[in-house]
Amino acid sequence: MIYVAIALGAAAPAVAQSGGPASVSGPGRWELTGGGVLIGGYELGERSAELTPNTGSSSFDEFTTDNTVKPAFGLQARIGFVLTPALTVEGGIRFARPVYEVRISGDIENAPDTTAEETLSQYLFDGSVVWHITRAGFGNGRGMPYLLGGAGYLRELHEDDAFVEEGLEYHAGGGIKWWFGPGRRRVGVRGEAGISIRDGGFDFKDGQRIVPTAGGFLIYSF
């Protein structure tokens, strides 16, 4: 997804030369963004607890677990610097508390099936490149679609914050900004959707995992 961000950055100057509608912030301005984001869950798969008798006979499964990280609602804040009417760079932080659910079944001693849960603390520190599609502005210059891409550092704590899992995160997506008025200082709203590619963090497998994201935010330009 870093390649997406580079491609957007390369394309932006050509778009900026033609100018843009009133919905585009001018170079040198800052944008503060804050709001909520919905992060998709994912299946961790089944795992079996094996026991090996002292007599040396073959091991057997004591019980089986089915593991899931549920979808979560998080809070996200960003600060962006406008380089050109088409191009903005952003840095941000996201905090969420996803629930890790374990469904235990097949106990060899015929114990009833049960479900246990643990709440994780998830932090994401990221940076993005935002490309405003200036030719596609609408609503008398108030609305502006955009694409974005970037990467970040993922940090997750579990078991009462006793253990830390770290990883990388890559993301790409798009959305719409809608401004309520013109001028340097103004307020707007922003909605976007995309994908988040996790590489590391709390997981039972190596490699990358893709989860969908969607968010709604307030924006303040100054």
C-alpha positions in Angstrom: 0.0 0.0 0.0 3.0 2.3 0.2 3.2 2.1 -3.6 -0.4 3.4 -3.7 0.6 6.4 -1.6 3.7 7.1 -3.9 1.6 6.9 -7.0 -1.0 9.3 -5.6 1.8 11.7 -4.6 3.2 11.6 -8.1 -0.1 12.3 -9.7 -1.1 15.2 -7.4 1.0 18.0 -8.9 -0.5 17.6 -12.3 -4.0 17.8 -10.9 -3.1 20.8 -8.7 -1.9 22.9 -11.6 -5.5 23.2 -12.8 -6.6 24.6 -9.5 -9.7 23.2 -7.7 -13.1 24.1 -6.3 -13.7 25.9 -3.1 -13.9 22.6 -1.2 -10.1 22.2 -1.5 -8.0 23.7 1.3 -5.1 26.0 0.1 -1.5 25.1 0.5 0.0 25.7 4.0 -3.2 25.1 5.9 -3.7 22.5 8.6 -6.7 20.1 9.0 -7.7 18.5 12.3 -9.8 15.4 12.1 -11.5 13.4 14.9 -14.2 10.8 15.1 -15.1 7.1 15.2 -14.0 4.1 13.1 -15.4 0.6 12.8 -12.7 -2.1 12.5 -13.6 -5.5 11.1 -13.1 -8.7 13.1 -11.3 -11.8 11.9 -11.3 -15.6 12.7 -8.2 -17.0 14.3 -9.3 -20.6 13.6 -9.5 -23.7 15.8 -6.8 -24.9 18.1 -6.6 -28.1 20.2 -5.1 -28.6 23.7 -3.1 -31.9 23.5 -2.1 -34.0 26.5 0.6 -36.7 26.4 0.3 -39.4 29.0 3.3 -40.3 31.2 3.1 -43.9 30.0 4.4 -42.9 26.6 1.3 -43.6 24.6 0.2 -41.2 21.9 -1.2 -37.8 22.8 -4.9 -36.9 22.7 -7.0 -33.7 22.5 -8.2 -32.6 25.9 -10.5 -29.9 24.4 -10.8 -27.7 21.3 -11.0 -23.9 21.0 -12.5 -21.8 18.2 -11.0 -18.3 18.4 -12.3 -15.0 17.1 -11.4 -11.3 17.4 -14.7 -9.4 17.1 -15.3 -6.2 15.2 -14.6 -3.1 17.3 -15.4 0.6 17.4 -12.5 2.8 17.9 -11.6 6.5 18.2 -9.3 8.2 15.7 -7.6 11.5 15.5 -5.5 13.0 12.7 -3.6 16.1 11.8 -2.9 17.0 8.2 -0.8 19.5 6.4 -2.0 20.7 2.9 0.9 20.7 0.4 -1.2 21.5 -2.7 -4.9 21.8 -3.4 -4.8 18.1 -4.4 -2.3 16.7 -1.9 -2.3 16.4 1.9 -0.1 14.5 4.3 -1.5 13.2 7.6 -0.4 11.6 10.8 -2.7 10.1 13.4 -3.5 7.8 16.2 -6.3 5.2 16.6 -7.4 3.5 19.8 -9.8 0.5 20.0 -10.8 -2.2 22.5 -11.5 -5.3 20.4 -12.8 -8.4 22.2 -11.0 -11.8 21.8 -13.5 -14.6 22.1 -12.7 -18.3 22.8 -15.3 -20.9 22.4 -14.3 -24.1 24.2 -15.8 -27.4 23.3 -15.2 -31.2 23.1 -13.8 -31.5 26.6 -12.6 -35.0 27.2 -14.2 -35.0 30.7 -17.6 -34.0 29.3 -17.5 -30.5 30.7 -20.1 -28.2 29.1 -19.1 -26.0 26.2 -18.3 -22.5 27.3 -17.2 -19.2 26.0 -14.5 -16.9 27.4 -13.6 -13.3 26.5 -10.7 -11.0 26.8 -10.6 -7.3 25.9 -7.5 -6.1 24.0 -6.1 -2.6 24.0 -5.1 -1.7 20.4 -3.1 1.4 19.4 -2.2 2.4 15.9 0.1 5.2 15.0 0.1 5.9 11.3 0.8 8.3 8.4 -1.1 8.7 5.2 -1.0 10.5 1.8 -4.4 12.0 0.8 -5.1 12.8 -2.8 -8.2 15.0 -3.4 -9.8 14.3 -6.8 -10.2 18.0 -7.6 -12.0 17.5 -10.9 -14.7 15.5 -9.2 -15.8 18.2 -6.7 -19.6 18.6 -6.3 -22.3 20.4 -4.3 -21.3 23.9 -5.4 -17.7 23.3 -4.2 -18.5 21.9 -0.8 -18.0 18.2 -1.5 -14.7 16.6 -2.5 -13.9 12.9 -3.0 -10.4 11.6 -2.1 -8.2 8.6 -2.0 -5.6 7.8 0.6 -2.9 5.3 1.4 -0.2 4.8 4.1 1.3 2.7 6.8 1.7 2.6 10.6 2.9 0.9 13.7 0.5 -1.4 15.5 0.7 -2.1 19.3 -1.7 -4.4 21.1 -1.8 -5.3 24.8 -3.6 -8.3 26.3 -3.9 -10.3 29.6 -4.4 -7.1 31.7 -1.7 -5.3 29.7 0.9 -7.8 30.8 1.8 -8.9 27.2 2.5 -6.7 24.2 2.2 -7.7 20.6 3.7 -5.4 17.9 3.4 -5.2 14.1 3.1 -3.1 11.0 -0.1 -1.9 9.4 -0.8 -0.8 5.8 -4.0 0.9 4.7 -5.8 2.2 1.6 -9.2 3.6 0.9 -11.3 6.5 -0.1 -14.0 8.9 1.0 -15.7 12.2 0.8 -15.1 15.5 2.6 -18.0 18.0 2.9 -17.4 21.6 4.1 -20.1 23.7 5.7 -18.6 27.0 4.4 -15.7 28.7 2.7 -12.7 30.5 4.2 -9.5 29.5 5.9 -11.1 28.6 9.1 -14.0 26.2 8.5 -15.7 23.0 9.7 -16.7 20.0 7.8 -17.4 16.3 7.9 -15.6 13.3 6.4 -16.6 9.8 5.7 -14.4 7.0 4.4 -14.0 3.3 4.0 -11.0 1.1 3.2 -8.9 -1.9 4.1 -6.3 -2.3 6.8 -3.6 -4.9 6.3 -2.1 -6.2 9.5 1.4 -7.7 9.6 1.9 -8.9 13.2 0.0 -7.9 16.4 -2.2 -10.3 18.3 -2.6 -13.3 16.0 -1.9 -17.1 15.8 -0.4 -17.0 12.4 2.5 -15.4 10.6 1.9 -13.2 7.6 -0.6 -10.5 6.7 -4.3 -10.3 7.5 -6.8 -7.9 5.8 -9.7 -6.3 7.7 -12.2 -3.7 6.5 -12.6 -0.3 8.1 -15.1 2.5 7.9 -15.3 5.8 9.7 -17.0 9.1 10.2 -15.2 12.3 11.4 -15.5 16.0 12.0 -12.8 18.2 10.3 -11.5 21.7 11.2 -9.4 23.6 8.7 -7.2 26.5 9.8 
